[in-house]
Amino acid sequence: MIAECNNPRVLRPVSHARGRLSRRVRHPRYYVRFWVLATLAALVVLVVVAVAWVGFRALSLRPVATDLVSDAQAFKRQVAAGDLDAAAATLGRLRVESARAHDLTDDPAWALVAHAPVVGTDVAAARTLTAVAADLTAATEPLERTLPALAGGKGSRIDLAALGKVAATLPAVSHAVDDGLAALQGVETDTAVPQIGDGVAQVRSMLDTARGPVHSAGPSLEVLTTLLGGNGPRTYVVLMQQDAEARGTGGLVGSFAVIGAKNGDISLKSVASRPTLQNGLKIPVNAVPEDVADLWGPDLQEWAGLNLSPHYPWTGRLVAAGWAAQGRPKIDGVIAVDQYVLAGMLQATGPLTVSGVTVDANNAVSFLSKDVYARFPNYLDVDRVTGELVAAVFQKVAAGQVPPAGLAKALIEPARQRRVLVWAADPAEQRLIETTSLGGVIPDRPGPFAMAVVNNGGGNKLDAYLKTAVRYDPGTCTDGVRIGSVKVALASTAPKAGLPAYVVAAPDLTGPADRTVTEPTRVLLDVYGPVGATNAGVLIDGKDAEVLAEGIDRNHPVWRVAVMLPPGGKRTVEVGVVQPTSAEDTPTATVLTQPMANPAKVTVAPLTPCS
């Protein structure tokens, strides 16, 4: 038995038995491995099928994407041309195409492949792009019906009901822009194919650029509806500012118009030059706060100097007070425009001829800044001709000869540059206006802030040749303060000879002027610092300079220096700024510029946060 038990052949059946027993014990693990392999195989097949399906869908997506690009470009051209009927139809096609593209990419196959290596990034980016496009165009659907109504109306009338519908649509559009921007911020573009990566970057940039204007468009349209007499007839004084002689809100008031508005209809009542207002009656200076009156003194009581502060509401209040002091009929608001605004309006009206001179959108800025003085050496003629041009433009608008869409398009960029400014006599309306760029408001909140304001101190028109560049360095924080600087570079491009006497006149400096610029012009430069800031010193061309005046405007400290600038000369003013830090410190630095004949260039150094 023992020998038989020790015999391998006898033990073999036992071994087989153990083998069968062992296989029975491992049975669950065996099937686990089998199903894992089977699942993986199925997943691979599924992914392959999904990729194939995505490829098929991508082929289907390609013509849709092509149509989207084509229609998007067409929509941009149509809006630029003011063809709102065609733009509305194109917007409808964009909505349908975007929805189709989103449907093609919004299925489980695309979702699965979006997590796959290599191609996953591209698929995920494409899905996000189509979703953003679909949401955005869906939000704009109401515009398909209201845009054609804005294309024009009977006579000069602007359809205020359509304007209101557009305004009501904008909050949803604004939310879609915000959501789309947030979604695209999370898209990985570094490893995506260039076409998709570039597409995401372009759409992201477009939405980021549109974000601010879309946010502010709603209140702006609400303001516009009110200004156009949606709540009753209105009367406004329109100031024509001549930037060739700089003032805080733009330029010297040379002429003005009185216009009416009722239910979207605009009418021209009268046009006159500023001297008709200068009848010896002073403008009541108590229309503005005491610190503002102290900063500019009696100049604010004159029609030639009432707009020295860049905060436009002060100008509106002073004009209304001076207007009432002369016993003139009550006005509902004050609007200021300059040569860039007239150039934009001429783009909509077409060329106009005044006093034998044809002025169009291309030469209006040059004509009103320089050429008008050479053509008409007498300043009374300059104001008369400017007034005639203003009258001719507004008569075209009042006669219904200017498409509202074309006019609005022409004014968008000047409004963004603070060249179209509005003040309303009604406090509630004024509060609404101040939330838009039309208000020309200088913010009074704490935080890094700078503004350089030029006022002509030479009684000439040489600011048409003045170029300015502002660099604000918020600086760094130490011991509870932020130490920075505001640097302003001034350059005169005026020739030394050949200018009309009226242009180079400097009665407060040289007496009677001739056709040769023999003396430098006097630039009064006001540098605005952050709320609560103090001055750490002023330099002109690196040398200590005297502060001519110091005061407060809208809680901002203001330091004034006089800069003598010869023709062709360059000067640099630098102001050291010590700003207190606080919990209200804004996360970004703000630099504002006044409207000038030559727009100022601005540079802002990086803002380092305070601990």
C-alpha atoms as one frame of an Amber mdcrd trajectory, in Angstrom:
protein
   0.000   0.000   0.000   2.827   2.183   0.960   4.618   1.256  -2.227   1.468
   1.861  -4.242   0.953   5.179  -2.529   4.442   6.249  -3.352   4.004   5.313
  -6.987   3.739   8.453  -9.135   1.306   6.749 -11.417  -0.949   6.094  -8.434
  -0.656   9.712  -7.342  -1.424  11.113 -10.856  -5.189  10.688 -10.515  -4.997
  12.496  -7.206  -3.046  15.222  -8.936  -5.725  15.444 -11.641  -8.313  15.569
  -8.933  -6.470  18.455  -7.243  -6.190  20.077 -10.607  -9.901  19.888 -11.158
 -10.488  21.078  -7.615  -8.058  23.991  -8.167  -9.823  25.047 -11.359 -13.134
  25.000  -9.560 -11.728  27.296  -6.825 -10.331  29.836  -9.391 -13.472  29.863
 -11.512 -14.695  33.370 -10.458 -11.247  34.948 -11.123 -11.057  33.307 -14.477
 -14.354  34.774 -15.522 -13.419  38.201 -14.128 -10.346  38.211 -16.370 -12.438
  37.067 -19.281 -15.015  39.801 -18.856 -12.371  42.469 -18.304 -10.746  41.473
 -21.585 -14.098  41.281 -23.273 -15.107  44.682 -21.934 -11.847  46.223 -23.022
 -12.280  44.714 -26.425 -15.819  46.023 -26.632 -14.641  49.442 -25.450 -11.967
  49.516 -28.109 -14.561  48.585 -30.700 -16.889  51.220 -29.279 -14.167  53.863
 -29.402 -13.283  52.861 -32.952 -16.945  53.037 -33.907 -17.280  56.336 -32.047
 -14.217  57.758 -33.808 -15.608  56.544 -37.108 -18.967  58.080 -36.214 -17.286
  61.311 -35.154 -15.359  61.251 -38.424 -18.603  60.780 -40.316 -20.222  63.505
 -38.267 -17.173  65.668 -38.795 -17.681  65.234 -42.525 -21.291  66.306 -41.990
 -20.085  69.156 -39.784 -17.652  70.499 -42.373 -20.224  72.061 -44.741 -22.155
  73.430 -41.762 -18.973  74.993 -40.387 -18.213  76.452 -43.809 -21.657  78.032
 -43.955 -21.248  79.360 -40.421 -17.986  81.109 -41.287 -19.408  82.531 -44.512
 -22.561  83.849 -42.862 -20.651  85.247 -39.880 -18.482  87.289 -42.243 -21.561
  88.407 -44.163 -23.291  89.434 -40.931 -20.293  91.548 -39.953 -20.294  93.287
 -43.349 -24.043  93.901 -43.265 -23.954  95.439 -39.785 -20.996  97.605 -40.799
 -22.956  98.797 -43.839 -26.091  99.431 -41.779 -28.075  96.897 -43.813 -30.128
  95.642 -40.877 -32.724  93.857 -43.019 -30.057  91.619 -44.524 -28.292  91.318
 -41.154 -31.483  90.027 -39.532 -31.917  87.358 -42.206 -28.287  86.303 -41.874
 -28.624  86.163 -38.094 -31.483  83.699 -38.544 -29.337  81.474 -40.744 -26.513
  81.636 -38.219 -28.872  80.469 -35.496 -30.053  77.482 -37.537 -26.507  76.560
 -38.584 -25.182  76.866 -35.046 -27.950  74.645 -33.721 -27.210  72.084 -36.441
 -23.487  72.099 -35.628 -24.265  71.688 -31.944 -26.625  68.762 -32.675 -23.924
  67.056 -34.716 -21.420  67.250 -31.862 -23.752  66.779 -28.927 -24.102  62.993
 -28.770 -22.535  60.196 -26.662 -20.030  59.282 -29.369 -18.502  62.764 -29.400
 -18.598  62.839 -25.589 -16.723  59.522 -25.442 -14.064  60.497 -27.973 -13.575
  63.803 -26.151 -11.846  61.760 -23.404  -9.681  59.755 -25.778  -5.948  60.446
 -26.101  -4.581  62.457 -29.043  -7.901  63.382 -30.684  -9.779  64.060 -27.452
  -8.590  67.649 -27.090  -9.740  68.588 -30.578 -13.114  66.915 -30.175 -13.728
  68.532 -26.778 -12.810  71.951 -28.175 -15.112  71.481 -31.168 -17.999  70.457
 -28.882 -17.498  73.542 -26.721 -17.267  75.873 -29.712 -20.494  74.609 -31.237
 -22.292  74.793 -27.879 -21.160  78.410 -27.362 -22.228  79.351 -30.890 -25.634
  77.715 -30.453 -26.296  79.416 -27.098 -25.201  82.828 -28.348 -27.259  82.759
 -31.543 -30.270  81.408 -29.648 -30.055  84.416 -27.322 -30.068  86.788 -30.285
 -33.183  85.274 -31.897 -35.451  88.239 -30.960 -33.116  90.551 -32.896 -34.111
  88.789 -36.112 -37.498  90.487 -35.817 -36.480  93.843 -34.333 -33.400  94.779
 -36.367 -35.376  95.513 -39.560 -37.541  97.971 -37.618 -34.410  99.924 -36.675
 -33.295 100.187 -40.290 -35.480 103.201 -40.801 -38.796 104.800 -40.163 -41.128
 107.402 -41.482 -39.256 110.660 -42.044 -36.684 111.185 -39.310 -38.471 108.970
 -36.819 -36.563 106.257 -34.975 -38.714 103.296 -33.923 -38.498 103.545 -30.127
 -40.564 100.384 -29.636 -38.026  98.404 -31.662 -35.246 100.081 -29.722 -36.866
  98.919 -26.494 -37.143  95.353 -27.788 -33.466  95.339 -28.676 -32.647  96.595
 -25.182 -34.805  93.834 -23.664 -32.868  91.201 -25.645 -29.428  92.342 -24.529
 -29.393  90.900 -20.968 -29.786  87.372 -22.371 -27.111  88.073 -24.976 -24.846
  89.429 -22.252 -25.309  86.242 -20.180 -24.569  84.101 -23.241 -21.358  86.064
 -23.851 -20.283  85.614 -20.229 -21.122  81.893 -20.198 -19.422  81.337 -23.548
 -16.288  83.119 -22.410 -16.190  81.054 -19.213 -16.642  77.812 -21.167 -13.886
  78.656 -23.653 -11.493  79.664 -20.885 -11.427  76.015 -19.833 -10.643  74.676
 -23.312  -7.148  73.250 -23.807  -5.716  74.760 -26.988  -1.976  74.049 -26.658
  -2.291  70.472 -27.932  -5.187  71.074 -30.313  -4.704  71.185 -34.057  -4.018
  74.763 -35.223  -7.382  75.175 -36.931  -9.318  74.364 -33.772  -6.877  76.026
 -31.377  -6.859  79.222 -33.416 -10.626  79.101 -33.710 -11.057  78.860 -29.952
  -8.580  81.696 -29.408 -10.326  83.932 -31.934 -13.803  83.323 -30.528 -12.497
  83.817 -26.996 -10.899  87.135 -28.007 -14.072  88.206 -29.804 -16.265  87.488
 -26.782 -13.831  89.224 -24.452 -13.872  92.313 -26.676 -17.657  92.274 -26.962
 -18.261  91.710 -23.273 -17.985  95.339 -22.139 -19.989  96.914 -24.989 -22.731
  94.289 -24.705 -23.005  94.843 -20.946 -23.323  98.614 -21.378 -25.506  98.510
 -24.496 -28.717  97.865 -22.554 -28.482 100.962 -20.325 -27.258 102.981 -23.324
 -30.322 102.045 -25.364 -32.566 102.851 -22.412 -30.902 106.258 -22.198 -31.288
 106.747 -25.938 -34.998 105.941 -25.805 -35.477 108.604 -23.140 -33.314 111.155
 -24.943 -35.304 110.680 -28.142 -38.481 111.757 -26.419 -39.895 108.376 -25.536
 -41.315 109.829 -22.307 -42.355 113.175 -23.740 -40.925 116.024 -25.854 -37.374
 117.112 -25.066 -35.182 120.131 -25.809 -31.388 119.953 -25.789 -28.474 122.297
 -26.249 -25.784 120.694 -28.427 -22.277 122.092 -27.893 -19.776 121.912 -30.748
 -16.381 121.546 -29.079 -13.324 122.640 -31.072 -10.493 120.398 -29.901  -7.895
 122.671 -31.516  -8.190 124.673 -28.276  -8.264 122.009 -25.610 -10.628 121.887
 -22.670 -11.217 119.196 -20.070 -14.248 117.699 -21.835 -12.697 118.126 -25.285
 -12.405 121.646 -26.628 -13.552 125.248 -26.633 -17.262 125.687 -27.326 -17.362
 127.473 -30.678 -21.008 127.119 -31.642 -24.153 125.446 -30.411 -27.474 124.140
 -31.657 -30.864 123.700 -30.022 -32.643 120.503 -31.033 -35.942 118.886 -30.111
 -36.908 115.228 -29.777 -40.362 113.663 -29.555 -41.308 109.997 -29.976 -38.125
 109.330 -31.920 -38.412 112.398 -34.174 -35.484 114.855 -34.142 -35.948 118.516
 -35.081 -33.481 121.399 -35.405 -34.670 124.583 -33.694 -31.713 126.965 -33.990
 -27.949 127.276 -34.451 -25.722 130.084 -33.181 -22.119 130.824 -32.202 -20.834
 131.069 -28.648 -20.464 134.899 -28.683 -24.264 135.187 -28.731 -24.192 133.795
 -25.192 -21.518 136.186 -23.941 -23.736 139.113 -22.978 -22.049 140.106 -19.741
 -24.078 137.771 -17.542 -21.857 135.436 -15.537 -22.656 131.731 -15.235 -23.702
 130.965 -11.627 -20.714 129.086 -10.259 -22.790 127.564  -7.460 -24.004 125.048
 -10.055 -20.927 122.957  -9.208 -19.399 121.879  -5.869 -17.261 124.376  -4.021
 -14.007 122.433  -4.479 -14.524 122.453  -8.264 -15.216 126.195  -8.238 -12.097
 126.744  -6.125  -9.922 124.724  -8.511 -10.830 126.681 -11.660 -12.017 129.969
 -10.202 -13.836 132.602 -12.287 -13.062 130.840 -15.590 -16.046 128.566 -14.934
 -18.308 131.628 -15.114 -17.400 132.198 -18.769 -18.851 130.314 -21.759 -15.314
 129.929 -23.120 -14.097 128.185 -19.959 -17.005 126.368 -18.356 -15.792 122.899
 -19.519 -12.325 122.922 -17.916 -13.067 119.890 -15.741 -13.074 116.512 -17.545
 -16.131 115.466 -15.481 -18.865 116.274 -17.987 -21.783 116.567 -15.513 -20.168
 119.783 -14.209 -20.314 121.220 -17.738 -23.943 120.201 -18.166 -24.923 121.843
 -14.892 -23.032 125.048 -15.714 -24.592 125.307 -19.186 -28.083 124.789 -17.763
 -27.458 127.391 -15.046 -26.020 129.923 -17.508 -28.869 129.262 -19.941 -31.491
 129.865 -17.252 -29.671 132.979 -16.000 -30.238 134.541 -19.426 -33.967 133.889
 -19.223 -33.925 131.316 -22.007 -36.531 128.496 -22.179 -35.897 125.473 -19.975
 -33.740 122.746 -21.463 -33.842 119.023 -20.689 -30.174 118.313 -21.263 -26.840
 119.266 -22.747 -25.044 117.240 -25.422 -21.427 117.817 -26.448 -19.839 116.677
 -29.722 -16.585 117.403 -31.548 -15.106 117.192 -35.044 -14.800 113.391 -34.866
 -18.522 113.124 -34.168 -19.352 115.407 -37.092 -17.047 113.309 -39.276 -19.009
 110.217 -38.231 -22.315 111.931 -38.954 -21.024 113.065 -42.354 -20.284 109.435
 -43.109 -24.016 108.863 -42.750 -25.218 112.090 -44.416 -22.710 112.250 -47.253
 -20.639 115.356 -48.206 -22.004 118.816 -47.390 -20.934 122.220 -48.712 -20.751
 125.251 -46.407 -19.383 128.679 -47.370 -17.945 127.250 -50.554 -16.131 124.377
 -48.833 -17.137 120.734 -49.299 -16.721 118.744 -46.101 -17.028 114.974 -45.896
 -16.208 112.155 -43.508 -12.603 112.014 -44.721 -11.654 115.674 -44.325 -13.973
 116.848 -41.534 -11.494 116.312 -38.677  -8.676 118.080 -40.510 -10.980 120.866
 -41.686 -12.421 121.618 -38.244  -9.062 121.203 -36.449  -6.793 123.142 -38.818
  -8.036 124.062 -42.279 -11.004 126.179 -41.228  -8.629 128.622 -39.510  -6.458
 128.951 -42.604  -9.503 129.438 -44.838 -11.262 131.883 -42.496  -8.723 133.930
 -40.468 -11.440 135.810 -38.551 -12.596 133.796 -35.554 -16.171 135.046 -36.022
 -16.155 133.486 -39.480 -14.778 130.252 -38.040 -17.635 130.017 -35.548 -20.158
 130.928 -38.268 -18.905 128.288 -40.694 -18.745 125.664 -37.940 -22.313 126.526
 -37.000 -23.416 126.225 -40.631 -21.890 122.759 -40.838 -23.588 121.677 -37.606
 -26.895 123.036 -38.920 -26.532 121.287 -42.273 -25.804 117.945 -40.609 -28.713
 118.139 -38.169 -31.063 119.336 -40.911 -30.243 116.164 -42.850 -30.983 114.075
 -39.765 -34.191 115.978 -38.993 -35.371 115.607 -42.589 -35.096 111.834 -42.363
 -32.325 111.690 -44.977 -30.007 109.694 -42.725 -30.700 106.006 -41.977 -30.838
 105.632 -38.163 -28.715 102.485 -38.335 -26.042 104.279 -40.345 -26.042 107.189
 -37.928 -25.784 104.906 -34.902 -22.909 103.012 -36.487 -21.070 106.256 -37.211
 -21.352 107.361 -33.582 -20.282 104.149 -31.843 -16.540 104.787 -31.896 -16.746
 108.527 -31.020 -19.029 107.632 -28.108 -16.504 105.077 -26.874 -13.826 107.800
 -26.943 -15.976 110.149 -24.793 -16.591 112.433 -27.790 -20.381 112.183 -27.472
 -21.322 113.402 -23.995 -24.778 113.774 -22.481 -26.141 115.422 -19.345 -29.820
 115.322 -18.336 -31.571 117.829 -16.121 -33.753 115.106 -14.615 -31.806 113.505
 -11.717 -33.158 109.985 -12.317 -32.266 110.130 -16.005 -28.877 111.565 -15.170
 -28.120 108.681 -12.818 -28.873 106.259 -15.648 -26.720 108.215 -18.115 -23.808
 108.165 -15.684 -23.723 104.366 -15.892 -22.747 104.627 -19.581 -19.829 106.110
 -21.496 -22.147 108.886 -22.670 -22.090 110.374 -19.174 -18.423 111.403 -19.328
 -18.092 110.645 -15.637 -14.860 110.661 -13.656 -15.282 107.824 -11.114 -14.849
 108.837  -7.499 -14.060 105.409  -5.997 -10.707 104.524  -4.402  -8.088 102.561
  -6.283  -5.193 103.054  -8.718  -6.226 105.878 -11.060  -4.644 108.493 -13.285
  -5.740 111.088 -15.800  -3.834 113.827 -17.577  -5.983 116.781 -18.670  -4.818
 119.508 -21.041  -6.388 122.958 -21.031  -5.129 125.528 -23.498  -3.499 128.384
 -21.602  -2.273 130.385 -24.606  -5.514 131.494 -26.231  -4.555 129.840 -29.532
  -5.487 126.839 -31.685  -2.169 124.996 -31.469  -3.645 121.959 -29.687  -4.449
 120.643 -33.158  -0.690 120.013 -33.312  -0.300 118.680 -29.779   0.436 115.009
 -29.133   0.304 113.482 -25.679   1.375 110.164 -24.217   0.492 109.101 -20.672
   2.247 106.372 -18.728   0.833 105.363 -15.376   2.838 103.170 -13.059   0.691
 102.264 -10.034   3.924 101.333  -8.258   4.484  99.017  -5.341   3.086  98.813
  -1.838   4.972  99.396   1.368   3.864 100.387   4.852   0.220 100.817   3.864
   0.784 103.015   0.805   1.279 102.462  -2.907   4.066 104.585  -4.391   3.794
 105.179  -8.147   4.013 107.844 -10.822   2.205 109.504 -13.704   4.390 110.521
 -16.635   3.011 112.762 -19.393   4.972 113.363 -22.601   3.926 116.461 -24.576
   5.082 117.051 -28.144   4.261 119.921 -30.486   4.190 119.184 -34.202   3.368
 122.815 -35.065   5.486 124.343 -37.839   7.553 127.407 -36.976   6.015 129.456
 -39.762   3.057 129.550 -42.099   0.181 129.318 -39.638  -2.633 131.922 -39.547
  -2.310 134.624 -36.898  -5.506 133.421 -35.246  -4.014 129.963 -34.751  -0.736
 131.115 -33.171  -2.165 133.998 -31.139  -1.000 134.102 -27.551  -2.328 137.388
 -26.155  -1.421 136.561 -22.576   2.195 135.871 -23.557   3.370 137.827 -26.574
   0.858 140.515 -27.427  -0.216 140.831 -31.074   0.511 137.660 -33.009   1.871
 137.304 -36.512   2.141 134.401 -38.941   5.317 133.169 -37.258   5.284 131.199
 -34.036   7.985 133.018 -32.126   6.981 132.000 -28.603   6.028 128.695 -27.027
   2.408 127.901 -26.333   1.266 127.591 -22.738  -0.162 124.207 -21.795  -2.013
 123.936 -18.503  -1.663 120.302 -17.469  -3.838 118.900 -14.689  -2.703 115.526
 -13.384  -5.405 113.565 -11.517  -4.227 111.042  -8.961  -5.969 108.246  -7.014
  -8.523 109.169  -4.366  -6.734 110.199  -1.180  -3.287 110.315  -2.832  -0.595
 112.866  -2.101   2.022 114.397  -4.333   5.585 113.130  -3.950   7.080 115.754
  -6.235   6.697 117.116  -9.767   9.422 117.114 -12.414   9.509 118.748 -15.829
  12.236 117.266 -18.016  13.799 115.793 -14.885  13.957 119.085 -12.943  11.852
 120.158  -9.987   8.791 122.101 -11.106   6.331 124.395  -9.387   2.762 123.222
  -8.782   0.682 126.074 -10.118  -2.517 124.979  -8.391  -3.744 122.089  -6.315
  -7.274 121.006  -5.574  -9.923 118.286  -5.550 -12.248 117.092  -8.297 -14.521
 114.099  -7.703 -12.432 113.191  -4.621  -9.308 112.988  -6.791  -6.341 115.207
  -5.984  -5.430 117.462  -8.918  -1.972 118.943  -9.459  -1.612 121.661 -12.109
   1.576 122.703 -13.854   2.192 125.188 -16.653   4.305 123.819 -19.489   5.830
 126.107 -22.109   5.954 124.143 -25.350   7.732 125.640 -28.381   6.813 124.565
 -31.927   8.433 121.215 -32.593   9.368 120.932 -28.924   8.959 118.065 -26.456
   8.480 118.209 -22.699   7.941 115.501 -20.090   6.073 115.986 -16.837   6.338
 113.382 -14.094   4.320 113.387 -10.890   5.141 111.090  -7.991   2.012 109.670
  -6.383   1.600 108.201  -2.909  -1.727 106.387  -2.659  -3.181 104.897   0.533
  -4.147 101.262   0.211  -7.400  99.888   1.553  -9.794  96.983   1.287 -11.615
  98.955  -1.425  -8.569  98.901  -3.680  -9.701  97.929  -7.193  -8.056  94.918
  -8.871  -7.191  96.962 -11.982  -5.684 100.365 -12.664  -7.833 102.953 -14.453
  -6.477 105.594 -16.828  -8.885 107.994 -18.548  -8.130 110.394 -21.384  -9.935
 113.490 -22.560 -11.050 113.809 -26.191  -8.308 115.607 -28.123  -7.585 116.501
 -31.744  -4.845 113.872 -31.613  -5.990 111.028 -29.332  -3.638 110.451 -26.407
  -1.588 107.283 -26.164  -1.794 105.419 -22.864   0.523 102.901 -21.229  -0.219
 101.245 -17.893   2.442  99.339 -15.982   1.412  96.022 -14.380  -0.523  96.376
 -11.144   1.037  94.423  -8.311  -1.460  93.532  -5.574  -0.920  94.757  -2.058
  -0.661  92.079   0.610
